[in-house]
Amino acid sequence: MADQFGDNRSDNQEEESFAEMFASYDAEINHDIRQGDKVEGKIISIGQNAVYISTGSKSDGVVDKAELLDKNGEFPYAVGDVLSLYVVSMNESEITLSTALSGAGTDSMLEEASYSRTPVEGKVTGSIKGGFSVSVMGKRAFCPVSQMDVKYVEDTEEYVGNTFNFIITRFEEGGRNIVISRRELLNMENKEKQEAFFKDVEDGDILRGTVTKLMPYGAFIELVPGVEGMAHISELSWSRVEKPEEAVKQGETVTVKLLKIEAKEGSDMPKISLSVKQAQSEDPWDSQAADIKPGDQITGKVVRLAPFGAFVEIAPGMDGLVHLSEMSHTKRIVKADDVVNQGEMVQVVVKDIDIQKRRISLSIKDALGDPWTGVADKYQPGTIVETTMEKREQFGIFLTLEPGVTGLLPASVMARASKTSDYETLKPGDKVSVMVESADEDTRRISLAPPELKDSEDWRKFSAPKKKESMGDMGSLLMEALKKKK
């Protein structure tokens, strides 16, 4: 009897378990799903052209896979993901779902969609005064031009013939007056994308965006619809940029690094700082500076002129300064543009580099060579040379022997000329022959004299090199001293 009672208890338990399962199943099933309803369901299967959804009813839902592709044409979902969709049609075995209501529908469906703010599919049939004529589920609707897009509509014809999703904002006179908005739906979708964006990103992330506007101080870049960041002009390129359009173009898609997100007073949208250059490559001061040494000769581009010199870019993002004093051996430079122009390519020599302070000192004149090198050998005392009058001072006149090499004819020496008027009437640019009295390469000084003084006894005494006493002379003196001693 005990076994019999035990078997009865076991059968009763199984019956109760099945009953609970059916009750649970019935509880999960929504028997009131109707056409036009919005349902949320998990993906239970992904086919080649269709995706199957658990709708919470006895019938599964199916949605065209093409409707769920992202803007890159990729299918971004997996089994188990939950989607929000609308019931387009249904029968005993299957429920057809869509991202929006479409096809032919009843007035009641459209009116219900206006109350529930369910998206409806509409085809833009023409451009009319103030907006667009749109066919929505067999009905004619009006979309104001301001409600067609989140951006300003410049060319209305580019929308004609296209099919979009809309929100019904007004349903009157039994469907004879229907007003719709695409902008409102886009704003709703953008808000979801914005919330997802700010939830996932953090400082330092590498992102893709579209350049929407250029300003003198930088470029605005849209990261997701409705979310813009700004890349300051200094963050557009490692090279020096005078105008943003030198680095990026409006409408161009660029890779950026997210530098910082910070709250902006009086606005729901935070301030986003971006960098184009930091997303492209590393800082050249970190990667290239160690390879640059003083004495290196480099070709660079003049990127900026300043009152004290010119900045020359010797590598992308690495500018060095050529001071005015390092621009020419041949003349005194007052303005940088007397020697170089912005954008010009020039040869420079690295004089000094300070990686820590990010400073490079450059020289143009060193790249050209020092004209004073070898002057002492080239212009020996007594050499007659033709010179060019440079300028006159109270103490004498400066004469150019060659570009960068200038000598002085002192007034006191000039007075000894056989014809002083030849020198007193000289003007800048006039030619005159003179004699080199002395040339000192170290002090960069050359003393000049009238050429006729070369035969002067006084000049010969002054310029004649002192002779060293020979050992023979010293020997003779020693012998004479010994004789006297005897």
ChimeraX attribute file (.defattr): number of C-alpha atoms within 10 A of each C-alpha:
attribute: neighborCount
match mode: 1-to-1
recipient: residues
	/A:1	6
	/A:2	7
	/A:3	8
	/A:4	9
	/A:5	10
	/A:6	11
	/A:7	12
	/A:8	11
	/A:9	12
	/A:10	12
	/A:11	12
	/A:12	11
	/A:13	12
	/A:14	11
	/A:15	12
	/A:16	12
	/A:17	12
	/A:18	11
	/A:19	12
	/A:20	12
	/A:21	12
	/A:22	12
	/A:23	12
	/A:24	11
	/A:25	13
	/A:26	14
	/A:27	12
	/A:28	13
	/A:29	15
	/A:30	11
	/A:31	12
	/A:32	8
	/A:33	16
	/A:34	14
	/A:35	17
	/A:36	26
	/A:37	19
	/A:38	21
	/A:39	18
	/A:40	14
	/A:41	18
	/A:42	18
	/A:43	21
	/A:44	16
	/A:45	14
	/A:46	16
	/A:47	9
	/A:48	8
	/A:49	9
	/A:50	15
	/A:51	22
	/A:52	23
	/A:53	28
	/A:54	21
	/A:55	23
	/A:56	20
	/A:57	17
	/A:58	17
	/A:59	17
	/A:60	19
	/A:61	27
	/A:62	21
	/A:63	22
	/A:64	17
	/A:65	16
	/A:66	14
	/A:67	13
	/A:68	18
	/A:69	13
	/A:70	11
	/A:71	7
	/A:72	7
	/A:73	9
	/A:74	10
	/A:75	13
	/A:76	10
	/A:77	15
	/A:78	13
	/A:79	13
	/A:80	13
	/A:81	12
	/A:82	15
	/A:83	15
	/A:84	12
	/A:85	24
	/A:86	24
	/A:87	24
	/A:88	22
	/A:89	18
	/A:90	16
	/A:91	8
	/A:92	7
	/A:93	9
	/A:94	14
	/A:95	25
	/A:96	19
	/A:97	28
	/A:98	24
	/A:99	21
	/A:100	21
	/A:101	29
	/A:102	20
	/A:103	13
	/A:104	12
	/A:105	16
	/A:106	12
	/A:107	16
	/A:108	12
	/A:109	17
	/A:110	25
	/A:111	18
	/A:112	16
	/A:113	21
	/A:114	20
	/A:115	13
	/A:116	14
	/A:117	15
	/A:118	23
	/A:119	27
	/A:120	25
	/A:121	19
	/A:122	27
	/A:123	20
	/A:124	21
	/A:125	16
	/A:126	16
	/A:127	19
	/A:128	13
	/A:129	8
	/A:130	10
	/A:131	16
	/A:132	23
	/A:133	20
	/A:134	28
	/A:135	18
	/A:136	27
	/A:137	20
	/A:138	14
	/A:139	17
	/A:140	18
	/A:141	23
	/A:142	22
	/A:143	25
	/A:144	18
	/A:145	20
	/A:146	15
	/A:147	21
	/A:148	23
	/A:149	17
	/A:150	16
	/A:151	10
	/A:152	10
	/A:153	14
	/A:154	8
	/A:155	8
	/A:156	14
	/A:157	13
	/A:158	10
	/A:159	18
	/A:160	16
	/A:161	13
	/A:162	13
	/A:163	15
	/A:164	17
	/A:165	22
	/A:166	28
	/A:167	24
	/A:168	28
	/A:169	16
	/A:170	16
	/A:171	20
	/A:172	10
	/A:173	7
	/A:174	11
	/A:175	17
	/A:176	12
	/A:177	13
	/A:178	22
	/A:179	22
	/A:180	27
	/A:181	22
	/A:182	25
	/A:183	21
	/A:184	18
	/A:185	22
	/A:186	20
	/A:187	15
	/A:188	12
	/A:189	12
	/A:190	17
	/A:191	16
	/A:192	11
	/A:193	16
	/A:194	17
	/A:195	10
	/A:196	12
	/A:197	14
	/A:198	12
	/A:199	9
	/A:200	8
	/A:201	13
	/A:202	13
	/A:203	13
	/A:204	15
	/A:205	14
	/A:206	18
	/A:207	15
	/A:208	14
	/A:209	20
	/A:210	20
	/A:211	21
	/A:212	16
	/A:213	15
	/A:214	19
	/A:215	13
	/A:216	11
	/A:217	14
	/A:218	19
	/A:219	27
	/A:220	22
	/A:221	28
	/A:222	19
	/A:223	20
	/A:224	17
	/A:225	16
	/A:226	15
	/A:227	19
	/A:228	20
	/A:229	25
	/A:230	23
	/A:231	25
	/A:232	19
	/A:233	23
	/A:234	17
	/A:235	24
	/A:236	26
	/A:237	22
	/A:238	21
	/A:239	19
	/A:240	21
	/A:241	17
	/A:242	14
	/A:243	16
	/A:244	23
	/A:245	16
	/A:246	12
	/A:247	18
	/A:248	18
	/A:249	16
	/A:250	15
	/A:251	13
	/A:252	11
	/A:253	16
	/A:254	18
	/A:255	19
	/A:256	27
	/A:257	21
	/A:258	23
	/A:259	17
	/A:260	16
	/A:261	17
	/A:262	10
	/A:263	11
	/A:264	11
	/A:265	9
	/A:266	7
	/A:267	8
	/A:268	8
	/A:269	15
	/A:270	17
	/A:271	17
	/A:272	20
	/A:273	21
	/A:274	30
	/A:275	25
	/A:276	26
	/A:277	21
	/A:278	20
	/A:279	21
	/A:280	16
	/A:281	11
	/A:282	12
	/A:283	15
	/A:284	15
	/A:285	16
	/A:286	9
	/A:287	10
	/A:288	13
	/A:289	17
	/A:290	11
	/A:291	7
	/A:292	16
	/A:293	13
	/A:294	13
	/A:295	15
	/A:296	14
	/A:297	19
	/A:298	16
	/A:299	15
	/A:300	21
	/A:301	20
	/A:302	22
	/A:303	20
	/A:304	19
	/A:305	18
	/A:306	14
	/A:307	11
	/A:308	15
	/A:309	21
	/A:310	26
	/A:311	25
	/A:312	29
	/A:313	23
	/A:314	24
	/A:315	18
	/A:316	16
	/A:317	15
	/A:318	21
	/A:319	24
	/A:320	25
	/A:321	22
	/A:322	27
	/A:323	19
	/A:324	20
	/A:325	17
	/A:326	21
	/A:327	26
	/A:328	19
	/A:329	19
	/A:330	15
	/A:331	12
	/A:332	12
	/A:333	18
	/A:334	13
	/A:335	16
	/A:336	22
	/A:337	14
	/A:338	9
	/A:339	13
	/A:340	17
	/A:341	16
	/A:342	15
	/A:343	13
	/A:344	11
	/A:345	16
	/A:346	17
	/A:347	18
	/A:348	27
	/A:349	22
	/A:350	23
	/A:351	18
	/A:352	17
	/A:353	18
	/A:354	10
	/A:355	13
	/A:356	7
	/A:357	7
	/A:358	12
	/A:359	14
	/A:360	22
	/A:361	20
	/A:362	31
	/A:363	24
	/A:364	23
	/A:365	19
	/A:366	20
	/A:367	21
	/A:368	14
	/A:369	11
	/A:370	14
	/A:371	15
	/A:372	20
	/A:373	12
	/A:374	11
	/A:375	17
	/A:376	17
	/A:377	11
	/A:378	11
	/A:379	19
	/A:380	16
	/A:381	19
	/A:382	20
	/A:383	15
	/A:384	19
	/A:385	14
	/A:386	13
	/A:387	20
	/A:388	19
	/A:389	19
	/A:390	18
	/A:391	15
	/A:392	16
	/A:393	10
	/A:394	7
	/A:395	11
	/A:396	17
	/A:397	21
	/A:398	22
	/A:399	27
	/A:400	19
	/A:401	19
	/A:402	14
	/A:403	11
	/A:404	14
	/A:405	18
	/A:406	21
	/A:407	22
	/A:408	20
	/A:409	23
	/A:410	17
	/A:411	17
	/A:412	11
	/A:413	14
	/A:414	21
	/A:415	15
	/A:416	13
	/A:417	16
	/A:418	12
	/A:419	12
	/A:420	13
	/A:421	11
	/A:422	11
	/A:423	18
	/A:424	14
	/A:425	8
	/A:426	17
	/A:427	13
	/A:428	13
	/A:429	13
	/A:430	12
	/A:431	15
	/A:432	15
	/A:433	15
	/A:434	22
	/A:435	23
	/A:436	22
	/A:437	23
	/A:438	18
	/A:439	20
	/A:440	16
	/A:441	13
	/A:442	10
	/A:443	8
	/A:444	14
	/A:445	17
	/A:446	24
	/A:447	18
	/A:448	27
	/A:449	27
	/A:450	23
	/A:451	19
	/A:452	14
	/A:453	20
	/A:454	20
	/A:455	10
	/A:456	11
	/A:457	10
	/A:458	11
	/A:459	14
	/A:460	13
	/A:461	10
	/A:462	11
	/A:463	14
	/A:464	10
	/A:465	8
	/A:466	8
	/A:467	6
	/A:468	6
	/A:469	8
	/A:470	8
	/A:471	8
	/A:472	9
	/A:473	9
	/A:474	10
	/A:475	11
	/A:476	11
	/A:477	10
	/A:478	11
	/A:479	11
	/A:480	10
	/A:481	11
	/A:482	10
	/A:483	8
	/A:484	7
	/A:485	7
	/A:486	5
